Amino acid sequence: MAPGDRDLLVAAAWLHDIGYAPDVVDTGLHSLDGARYLRRHGYPPRLVALVAHHTCARIEAAERGLAEQLAPFPFEEGPLMDALVTADLTVGPRGQRIEVAERIEEILQRYPPQSPVHRAIQQAKPLLIAHTRRTLERLDVGV
């Protein structure tokens, strides 16, 4: 990624799940809730948009009927988003290093099949794996 994007990646990785905080939850779509919170508090628009769209949030937004509310946040594709998704999906819930397929399976097991999270992750699985594969190829560490 561009050297100037590295600090942005670190900030997005730290903040991407802020929408789970009880005082931040509004719609139940943590990426949207987190992005709205960050926008209200004056964070840079690009950082806000990365949080809004991390880990294929657009698919969960559609499952929840929130696509229109997510739409105002610009969607970014490329090495930065790939790296953010990789950071999210190669660390387990207790901070341990984990393979992307195992992490996806862990999420699917945590949410029942009727959950919008489960349905969205199931749909997004090939895209999530592709994000991670591209990042690992860029790092030349294999998949």
Residue pairs with C-beta under 8 A, 6 or more apart in sequence:
1 9
1 78
1 79
1 80
1 83
1 138
2 79
2 80
5 79
5 80
8 44
8 46
8 47
8 50
8 80
9 80
9 83
9 84
9 87
11 47
12 47
12 50
12 51
12 54
12 80
12 84
13 84
13 87
13 88
15 34
15 38
15 43
15 47
15 51
16 31
16 34
16 50
16 51
16 54
16 55
16 84
16 88
17 30
17 34
18 24
18 30
18 34
18 37
18 38
18 51
19 25
19 29
19 30
19 31
19 32
19 33
19 34
19 35
19 37
19 51
20 30
20 34
21 37
24 33
24 34
24 37
25 33
26 32
26 33
26 36
27 33
27 64
27 66
27 69
28 64
29 57
29 60
29 61
29 64
29 66
29 70
31 51
31 52
31 53
31 54
31 55
31 57
31 60
31 61
31 70
32 52
32 57
32 61
32 66
32 69
32 70
32 73
34 51
34 52
35 48
35 49
35 51
35 52
35 73
38 47
38 48
38 51
39 45
39 48
45 74
46 74
46 76
48 73
49 73
49 74
49 75
49 76
50 76
50 80
50 81
50 84
52 70
52 73
53 70
53 73
53 75
53 76
53 81
54 81
54 84
54 85
54 88
55 84
55 85
55 88
55 89
55 124
55 128
56 85
56 120
56 124
56 127
56 128
57 70
58 67
58 70
58 75
59 120
59 123
59 124
59 127
60 116
60 117
60 120
60 121
60 124
61 67
61 69
61 70
62 120
63 116
63 119
63 120
63 123
64 116
79 134
79 135
79 138
81 131
82 131
82 132
82 134
82 135
82 138
83 135
85 128
85 131
85 132
85 135
86 100
86 131
86 132
86 135
86 136
89 100
89 103
89 104
89 128
89 131
89 132
90 97
90 98
90 99
90 100
90 103
90 132
91 97
91 98
91 103
92 98
92 102
92 103
92 106
93 106
98 106
100 128
100 129
100 132
101 129
104 121
104 125
104 128
104 129
107 117
107 118
107 121
108 118
108 121
108 122
111 117
111 118
111 121
112 118
113 119
121 128
132 143
133 143
136 142
136 143
137 143
